[in-house]
């Protein structure tokens, strides 16, 4: 990845999710990235490192529509308190 601009990275990541582009999805996470999910779901807890975040906590990505992506983007603000990924 050639950019570290947060907005560009996030948009590229969601485009990759929509397209099922595994390589770009993986490249979008830093090697030492962490992700925390609140709640009592099987994915709840802290996931550390790119491999664990991508391979351990997330189901295989499936193509989603641009409409779904925009809708998810709007609702992200309200759920940001429950889930933290960096």
Order of alpha helices (4+ residues) and beta strands (2+ residues): alpha-alpha-beta-beta-alpha-beta
